[in-house]
Amino acid sequence: MTRFSPISDVLWPRTAPPADEAQPLDSAVEAEICIIGAGYCGLHTALNLSKEGRSVVVLEADEVGFGGSGRNAGHCTPTFHHHSLSGVIEMLGARRGDAVIGLQLSAADQIAQIVASYDIECEWVQNGYVMCASTRGRLAAMAQKRDDYNAAGQSTRLADADEVRAITGMHGQFGGWVHPGGAHLNPMGLSRGLARAAQGHGARIHTRSPVTGAQRDGARWRVATPGGTVMADKVIFATGAYTQGGWPGLDRTFRIMRVMVGATRPMPNATEVLPQNVTAHDGRGNILVYKRDAYGRIVASMFPRMFGSRSRMLRLLDSRLRFHHPSLPKRLQWECLWTGELDMQRNTIPRLYHLGEGAIAVTGLSGRGVPTGWTVGQVLTDWANDVPEADLALPLEPLAQAPSYMAIAPQLALRAYELRDRWDEWRDGQPSRPW
Ligand SMILES: Cc1cc2nc3c(=O)[nH]c(=O)nc-3n(C[C@H](O)[C@H](O)[C@H](O)COP(=O)(O)OP(=O)(O)OC[C@H]3O[C@@H](n4cnc5c(N)ncnc54)[C@H](O)[C@@H]3O)c2cc1C
């Protein structure tokens, strides 16, 4: 069984408003829809359905936002990380591809509306996202990205090195792709706020209620936890990378990949870092993505090295940030460093699994879950509302294990990206970058 990283290391539960009280399930209850997992996928679905007046119970093994939704780096970038838009259409077909693209590209604006309507305190800032070009060749390739996203209704643009420096404060970049719709946030604040909003519409949320199994009982489902049961017409497993038990084999539909996030102590005067308060991506294969929180902390994430110690990882964050912001001190004061788990699977677009009549699971978001959790929430809502399978934006598939090569493929891909970066940088005649 996977051992998850401790949530006690994470900054966000301390800086988000406290969660509303929620009790473990301790009796037998009834609902139209039982949702398992209080992350973004489960909570957006619960909010939509409870708003429509449906009776919803959410069961969460730990606390609201315990999984990726309470511990991510806090970037809401309404794009596809691993695929071009034409790649999404190629994979899903024109109808589904267009539908998923439409959802994903509007996700940040939709979340902004939810945050505003329910007054969710989550440090939401929608000042844009800048993906930098660390080599000349990469800037040229970004023109295609700009054209594709703009053809799909976005207003993105390319910026030259000077404009990138003005927006992000970054030195050593050749330009970048600016997406004005990108946002950043306190992810636990959003999770807790979504839970409160859903509860406001009548959804019942039970924390510390790990689902141990779900069985067909006549035309309904009996969902079991140690303290009680839910009889429901429909069951949705939205347990992501943090799946523990609940449904046999669900935790084999993906492979875990760890991400690391560091947060400095507040540095309110370090305004040379991200002066326009955007999210910045340094453009390299092993990404460095960072932002400032509401208190002036720099919050930066990257993939950890397989055998890297905590101090080595922090030194790497120091040197990567300082490469772009030379006025930063050599050693930043790090307040916390945590890791978290991604549910990686081969095609990196979320997978919906048909578990039986009236039962479904979603896993495999493979990162970028802040916008994608909203997207998935819309698809799960359609499913719960009996939209025919053929009209769902994502296909329903039989449960299948992720291929075993997925245990190492993401790590190998990272190493390959690093080699490619070093080669491209050397060819550009650039000074060696920290890696
Ligand atoms: C360190 C890190 C950094 C990231 N950074 C970003 C970022 O900056 N931007 C971005 O868009 N995405 C980011 N992601 C990805 C994003 O956070 C996730 O994709 C997203 O939160 C997944 O949401 P989810 O609802 O699928 O699952 P989760 O949020 O993981 O929720 C699943 C929930 O199910 C519960 N559960 C599991 N099993 C059971 C059971 N048997 N019974 C009851 N409950 C159960 C878990 O306890 C958990 O709370 C990051 C992820 C990590 C880990």
The ligand as a MOL file (V3000), in Angstrom:
LIG
                    3D

  0  0  0     0  0            999 V3000
M  V30 BEGIN CTAB
M  V30 COUNTS 53 58 0 0 0
M  V30 BEGIN ATOM
M  V30 1 C 2.7110 18.3650 -4.7380 0
M  V30 2 C 1.7010 18.5770 -5.8160 0
M  V30 3 C 1.7250 19.7510 -6.5600 0
M  V30 4 C 0.7610 19.9610 -7.5410 0
M  V30 5 N 0.7050 21.1790 -8.1420 0
M  V30 6 C -0.3330 21.4640 -8.9520 0
M  V30 7 C -0.5370 22.7880 -9.4170 0
M  V30 8 O 0.1910 23.7130 -9.0760 0
M  V30 9 N -1.5730 22.9960 -10.2640 0
M  V30 10 C -2.4250 22.0080 -10.6340 0
M  V30 11 O -3.3390 22.2700 -11.4200 0
M  V30 12 N -2.2930 20.7510 -10.1750 0
M  V30 13 C -1.2840 20.4710 -9.3230 0
M  V30 14 N -1.1810 19.2270 -8.7840 0
M  V30 15 C -2.1860 18.1990 -9.1610 0
M  V30 16 C -3.5080 18.3810 -8.4330 0
M  V30 17 O -3.3150 18.7870 -7.1120 0
M  V30 18 C -4.2980 17.0730 -8.4540 0
M  V30 19 O -4.3530 16.6050 -9.7820 0
M  V30 20 C -5.7330 17.2410 -7.9570 0
M  V30 21 O -5.7670 17.9000 -6.7250 0
M  V30 22 C -6.3850 15.8760 -7.8550 0
M  V30 23 O -7.7000 16.0500 -7.4000 0
M  V30 24 P -8.6230 14.7860 -7.1640 0
M  V30 25 O -9.9420 15.2740 -6.7220 0
M  V30 26 O -8.5660 13.8680 -8.3320 0
M  V30 27 O -7.9020 13.9420 -6.0030 0
M  V30 28 P -7.4120 14.3190 -4.5380 0
M  V30 29 O -7.3640 15.7630 -4.2930 0
M  V30 30 O -6.1620 13.5480 -4.3110 0
M  V30 31 O -8.5790 13.7590 -3.6190 0
M  V30 32 C -8.8380 12.3860 -3.4530 0
M  V30 33 C -9.3960 12.1960 -2.0490 0
M  V30 34 O -9.9020 10.8710 -1.9530 0
M  V30 35 C -9.6910 10.4300 -0.6180 0
M  V30 36 N -9.7740 8.9590 -0.5760 0
M  V30 37 C -8.9360 8.0610 -1.1030 0
M  V30 38 N -9.3670 6.8070 -0.8720 0
M  V30 39 C -10.5280 6.9180 -0.1630 0
M  V30 40 C -11.4510 5.9760 0.3780 0
M  V30 41 N -11.2880 4.6470 0.2740 0
M  V30 42 N -12.5300 6.4540 1.0670 0
M  V30 43 C -12.7380 7.7930 1.1960 0
M  V30 44 N -11.8960 8.7290 0.6970 0
M  V30 45 C -10.8020 8.2820 0.0230 0
M  V30 46 C -8.3090 10.9640 -0.2890 0
M  V30 47 O -8.0750 11.0020 1.1120 0
M  V30 48 C -8.3280 12.3320 -0.9530 0
M  V30 49 O -8.6980 13.3600 -0.0670 0
M  V30 50 C -0.2180 18.9690 -7.8170 0
M  V30 51 C -0.2230 17.7840 -7.0920 0
M  V30 52 C 0.7020 17.5910 -6.0920 0
M  V30 53 C 0.6400 16.3240 -5.2940 0
M  V30 END ATOM
M  V30 BEGIN BOND
M  V30 1 1 1 2
M  V30 2 1 2 3
M  V30 3 2 2 52
M  V30 4 2 3 4
M  V30 5 1 4 5
M  V30 6 1 4 50
M  V30 7 2 5 6
M  V30 8 1 6 7
M  V30 9 1 6 13
M  V30 10 2 7 8
M  V30 11 1 7 9
M  V30 12 1 9 10
M  V30 13 2 10 11
M  V30 14 1 10 12
M  V30 15 2 12 13
M  V30 16 1 13 14
M  V30 17 1 14 15
M  V30 18 1 14 50
M  V30 19 1 15 16
M  V30 20 1 16 17
M  V30 21 1 16 18
M  V30 22 1 18 19
M  V30 23 1 18 20
M  V30 24 1 20 21
M  V30 25 1 20 22
M  V30 26 1 22 23
M  V30 27 1 23 24
M  V30 28 2 24 25
M  V30 29 1 24 26
M  V30 30 1 24 27
M  V30 31 1 27 28
M  V30 32 2 28 29
M  V30 33 1 28 30
M  V30 34 1 28 31
M  V30 35 1 31 32
M  V30 36 1 32 33
M  V30 37 1 33 34
M  V30 38 1 33 48
M  V30 39 1 34 35
M  V30 40 1 35 36
M  V30 41 1 35 46
M  V30 42 1 36 37
M  V30 43 1 36 45
M  V30 44 2 37 38
M  V30 45 1 38 39
M  V30 46 1 39 40
M  V30 47 2 39 45
M  V30 48 1 40 41
M  V30 49 2 40 42
M  V30 50 1 42 43
M  V30 51 2 43 44
M  V30 52 1 44 45
M  V30 53 1 46 47
M  V30 54 1 46 48
M  V30 55 1 48 49
M  V30 56 2 50 51
M  V30 57 1 51 52
M  V30 58 1 52 53
M  V30 END BOND
M  V30 END CTAB
M  END
